[in-house]
Amino acid sequence: MNLTEFRNSEFSSRPHFLLFGNPVSHSLSPLMHNTAAAYYDIDITYHAIRLEQHELSTLAAHLNDTSFKGANITIPYKQVLMDFVDRLDETASDIGAINTIVKDSYSLAGYNTDSYGFSVPLEPYAEELEEGRAIVFGTGGATKAIIHALDNLGFIEIVLISRNPSTNKGSFDKESVRVEGYDSWTAFGEEAALIVNATPIGMSPKADEAPILEEEMDILSGKLCYDIVYSPLKTRFLSLAEEAGARTIGGLEMLMYQGSRSFELWTGKSFPIKEIRKKLHDAIKT
């Protein structure tokens, strides 16, 4: 439903968290957060809202409703809704985007938990990754949060692989970051410690696609490969990586941990990860 429909529904007067984006019908965030709320017996519900551009003029009023308790934000509003909060936390300010709104009385704070969510699955490998090179396929919405996470993990070089490298080179003003084309990623791959797919390539229903060619898979050998796509659970990229002898991390981990951090900011409680992982696996079933 869109924001207007939600505000006219019976749910709007009850305590709620919302997800703002467009589209949002595919989102698993309601499943995660409603599972967590039920686990802790918190009387609150989470709803995915398809926010239309023309509804931005009424959004501020809803954010001030006493029944509104917090929100997540996804594409295309992670930068737009920065103007709707009273302050930004340091991470959100550094990244230049928010994915979480925390409400304290009538004050709204913007946070970015994507960097945290991306980092947590990498923590067991932190020592071996420090001062290494990372290759990141994609320069889209998640990339700046990933760069923030990789900087904090101590990577000294981050190579972004773009279909339009000349256009995107000016978008990432960091000494540790360089932008290259898909035709040259293999030149940097041999010395990389981590290879990340931060594109939608391989997402259902196009699950047979990957950001690399099959004949390039040997470069993945011995590397840590991370795909932020979570449906299917094992993408084509991760299958190629495993076949080449790489260790892999699936996108479900980032999804859960960014959600867990948001929930913690709202309630002071962390996700029951075991229960939520099972629910998500059952929902995706691949």
GIVEN-V203583 format. One record per residue. N is the residue number from 1. SS is DSSP state (alpha for helix, beta for strand, coil for the rest). OMEGA is omega in degrees with one decimal (* if undefined). Layout:
n=[N:N]
ss=[SS:SS]
omega=[OMEGA:OMEGA]
This chain:
n=[1:2:3:4:5:6:7:8:9:10:11:12:13:14:15:16:17:18:19:20:21:22:23:24:25:26:27:28:29:30:31:32:33:34:35:36:37:38:39:40:41:42:43:44:45:46:47:48:49:50:51:52:53:54:55:56:57:58:59:60:61:62:63:64:65:66:67:68:69:70:71:72:73:74:75:76:77:78:79:80:81:82:83:84:85:86:87:88:89:90:91:92:93:94:95:96:97:98:99:100:101:102:103:104:105:106:107:108:109:110:111:112:113:114:115:116:117:118:119:120:121:122:123:124:125:126:127:128:129:130:131:132:133:134:135:136:137:138:139:140:141:142:143:144:145:146:147:148:149:150:151:152:153:154:155:156:157:158:159:160:161:162:163:164:165:166:167:168:169:170:171:172:173:174:175:176:177:178:179:180:181:182:183:184:185:186:187:188:189:190:191:192:193:194:195:196:197:198:199:200:201:202:203:204:205:206:207:208:209:210:211:212:213:214:215:216:217:218:219:220:221:222:223:224:225:226:227:228:229:230:231:232:233:234:235:236:237:238:239:240:241:242:243:244:245:246:247:248:249:250:251:252:253:254:255:256:257:258:259:260:261:262:263:264:265:266:267:268:269:270:271:272:273:274:275:276:277:278:279:280:281:282:283:284:285:286]
ss=[coil:beta:alpha:alpha:alpha:alpha:alpha:coil:coil:alpha:alpha:alpha:alpha:coil:coil:beta:beta:beta:beta:beta:beta:coil:coil:coil:coil:coil:coil:coil:alpha:alpha:alpha:alpha:alpha:alpha:alpha:alpha:alpha:alpha:alpha:coil:coil:coil:coil:coil:beta:beta:beta:beta:beta:beta:coil:coil:alpha:alpha:alpha:alpha:alpha:alpha:alpha:alpha:alpha:alpha:alpha:coil:coil:coil:coil:beta:beta:beta:beta:beta:beta:coil:coil:coil:coil:coil:coil:alpha:alpha:alpha:alpha:alpha:coil:coil:beta:beta:coil:alpha:alpha:alpha:alpha:alpha:alpha:coil:coil:coil:coil:beta:beta:beta:beta:beta:coil:coil:beta:beta:beta:beta:beta:coil:coil:alpha:alpha:alpha:alpha:alpha:alpha:alpha:coil:coil:alpha:alpha:alpha:alpha:alpha:alpha:alpha:coil:coil:coil:beta:beta:beta:beta:beta:coil:coil:coil:coil:coil:alpha:alpha:alpha:alpha:alpha:alpha:alpha:alpha:alpha:alpha:coil:coil:coil:coil:beta:beta:beta:beta:beta:beta:coil:coil:alpha:alpha:alpha:alpha:alpha:alpha:alpha:coil:coil:coil:coil:coil:beta:beta:beta:beta:beta:alpha:alpha:alpha:alpha:alpha:alpha:alpha:alpha:coil:coil:coil:coil:beta:beta:beta:beta:coil:coil:coil:coil:coil:coil:coil:coil:coil:coil:coil:coil:coil:coil:coil:coil:alpha:alpha:alpha:alpha:alpha:alpha:alpha:coil:coil:coil:beta:beta:beta:beta:coil:coil:coil:coil:coil:coil:coil:coil:alpha:alpha:alpha:alpha:alpha:alpha:alpha:alpha:alpha:coil:coil:beta:beta:beta:coil:alpha:alpha:alpha:alpha:alpha:alpha:alpha:alpha:alpha:alpha:alpha:alpha:alpha:alpha:alpha:alpha:alpha:coil:coil:coil:coil:coil:alpha:alpha:alpha:alpha:alpha:alpha:alpha:alpha:alpha:alpha:alpha:alpha:coil:coil]
omega=[176.6:-174.5:-180.0:178.6:179.0:-178.0:177.8:-177.5:178.7:-176.2:-171.8:-178.8:178.7:179.9:-175.7:164.2:-179.8:167.6:177.6:177.1:176.0:8.2:178.0:-173.7:-178.6:-168.2:174.5:-179.5:176.9:178.5:-179.3:-172.4:176.1:174.3:180.0:179.3:178.5:-179.7:-179.2:-178.9:177.4:-177.3:-179.5:178.4:-176.8:-176.5:174.6:-175.8:174.7:-175.1:178.7:-178.7:-176.4:-179.9:-179.9:-179.2:178.8:-176.0:-177.4:179.2:-179.3:179.7:178.6:176.0:-178.2:-179.2:178.0:-174.1:-179.9:-176.2:163.0:-178.6:176.1:-178.1:7.8:-167.8:-174.9:175.2:-178.3:-173.9:171.2:-179.3:-177.0:-178.4:-177.4:179.0:177.9:171.9:-172.4:-178.6:179.2:179.0:179.7:-177.1:-177.8:179.6:174.7:172.5:-178.5:171.7:177.9:-177.3:175.5:-171.1:178.8:178.0:-178.3:178.3:178.9:-179.5:170.3:-179.4:179.6:179.1:177.5:-178.5:178.2:-173.9:-170.5:-179.7:-179.6:-174.6:178.1:-177.4:-169.9:-175.5:-178.2:-178.7:-175.4:-178.8:178.8:176.4:174.2:171.4:-179.1:174.2:176.8:178.2:-175.5:-170.4:-176.5:-168.1:-178.4:175.8:178.5:176.9:178.2:179.7:-178.0:174.8:-179.8:178.9:174.4:175.8:-179.2:176.7:178.6:-178.4:177.7:-179.9:-172.7:174.0:178.7:-173.0:-178.7:179.2:-172.3:-175.5:-178.7:-175.6:-174.6:-173.9:177.7:-177.6:-176.3:-171.9:170.1:-178.3:-179.5:179.1:179.4:-177.1:-177.9:-175.5:-177.3:178.8:179.3:-173.1:-175.3:-176.1:-178.3:174.5:-175.3:176.1:-172.1:168.1:178.0:176.5:174.2:-177.2:-178.5:179.0:175.0:11.3:-179.4:-172.1:-179.5:-177.6:178.3:179.8:177.9:175.8:-179.1:-179.1:178.1:-170.2:-178.6:179.1:-179.1:-176.6:178.1:-178.9:168.7:-176.2:-170.2:178.2:-179.5:171.5:-177.9:175.8:10.9:179.9:175.2:-178.5:176.1:178.5:-179.7:176.7:176.9:-179.8:179.4:179.7:180.0:-179.7:177.7:169.1:-171.7:173.7:-179.7:-175.1:179.5:-179.3:177.8:179.0:-177.4:-172.9:172.6:176.8:179.6:179.3:176.2:-178.7:178.3:177.9:180.0:-167.1:-173.7:-177.6:178.0:175.9:164.2:-168.3:-177.6:-178.8:-177.4:176.9:179.1:179.3:-178.9:177.2:179.1:-177.9:-177.2:173.6:174.3:*]
